[in-house]
């Protein structure tokens, strides 16, 4: 290996980790930052961690959603199609009296993953959507883990209510 200089292991590890953070991080900036900008590095894995920690708490302990000075928050045009499709999947399931709730769970999970992958909202609008998203994702888990149609249908009703909450605070 004459002529080729090897990089130290610690250096390649830092570079690799930095690239992973850049690749997986959401492109959101915190709004309450002082004069210097603070980057919000929320990722799908940190959202999943939020869900795990939210399982330990009652829904009553969740921070309540807030309007934007009395107005609804805007959902970015890149993210909106995945929410719209998710709601449509739920409505179609109910309207057509479908019974393959495992298929619905898979479809909703696909939409949720795409939503998280396309996350580009910033500031308080992002934070407020996150407050809605964490319990929504827990409902998706409940649906995927349902052991009966009755249990699944109860979860689907909660998903319907979740979308109503979404429409109350977002457009």
N, C-alpha and C positions, 0 to 999 in steps of 0.2 A: 504494500500500500504506500509506496513512496510517492511523494508529490500530492497526496490527498490528505487534507487535515480533517480529522474527525471532530465533530462538535461534542462537547460534554453532554452526558445524559440529562443533567438538570436543565440545560438550555433547551434541548429538544422537547423535554416534557413541558416546560413553560410555554414554548411556541405552540405545541399541540393543544394544550389546555386553552390557550388564548383563542386559537382558531375554533375550538368546539364552542366556547362561550359566544363568539361572534356568530357562529352558524345557528345556534339554538336559541339565542336570545331574541326577545320581542323588541321591536324598535320603538319603545315608549320612553318618554321623558317624564320625570316627576314634575308636578306643577308647583309644589310647595318648596321648590329649591330656592336657596338664597341666590345671590348674584352669580354664583357659579352653577353651571348646569349639572344636574345629577341624572344619570342614566338609570332607568328602571329595567332591570334584567330579568323580568318575569318570563319564565319559560313554561312550556307545557309540563315539564317535570315539577316545576315549583307550584304550578296550579294543581297538579295531582297531589303534591305534598300538602297544599292548603286543604284539599278535600279530606285527606287522611286526618289532618288535625281538626277539621270541622266535624268529623264523625264523633269526636269526643265531647262536643258541645251541643246544647240544644239550639234549634233554629232561632229561638228567642234571643240568644246571645249574639247572633250575627249583627254586624253593624247595619243599620237600616239604609236603604237606598235613598238618595236625595235627588231632587230635581235641580236643573240648572237655572237658579234664580226664578223658579216657577215655571220654567219651560222644559220640554223634553230634551234629552241629550241626543246628538246626532251619532248614528252608527255609521262607520265609514263604508263607502260604496264597495270596498274590497271584502268586507266582512258580512255585509247585509245579506247577500245571496245564500249563505250557509244557514243563517238564522231563519230566513224565509222558507227555505227548503225543509228545514227541520220541522217547522210549524206545519207546513203542508203535509209532511209525512204523518204527523200525529193526527191531523184532521182527517186525512184520507183513511187512516186506520180505523178511526171512530165511525166515519160516515159509511164505510163499506163493511162495517161489522167484521173486520178481519180478526184472525185468531192466531196468527204467527207472530207473537210478540217478540220472539227471539230475533226474527228477521228485522223487525222494527228497531230493536235495540242496536243491532249491527249497523243499520242504515243511519240511525241517529249518531252513533259513535263515529261513523265516517264523516258526517257533517261537522261534528264537534271538532274532530281532528283538523279538518280543513279550516275551520274558523280560527282555531288557535294558531295554525301555521300561517294564516294571513293577518294575524294581529298587527295592526298598524295604528291603533288609536293611541292617543297620548293624554297625559294629564288626568284631570279629575273625571273626564268622560270615560277614560280607560278604567280608572279605579271604580267608578260606579258600575260599569258593565261587569267588571270582575266580581263585584258583590252579588250580582245576579247570576253570573256564570258558575261560581263555586257550588251553590246548592243545586243548580240545574244539572251539573255534572254528577253530583251525588245521586240525583234521580235517575240519570242514565245508568249508573252502576246498579241501582236498585232494580231497574227494569231488566238489565242483563242477568241479574242474579235471581229474578223471580222464579218461584218454583211452581206457580199455578197461574192459570188465566185470571183468576180473581185477584191475586196479588198484583199481577201485571196491569190489570185494568185500573186498580186503585192508584198505581204509580202513574199511569197514563193520564188519569184525571188530575193528578198533581202537576204533571207536565203541562197540561192545558192551562192550569192556573198560573204556572210559571210564565207561560207566554203572555198571559194577560198582564202580569206584572211587568214583563218586558215592555209591552206596549204603553203602559202607564208612565214609564220613565224614559223611554227611548223612541226615536223615530228613524 
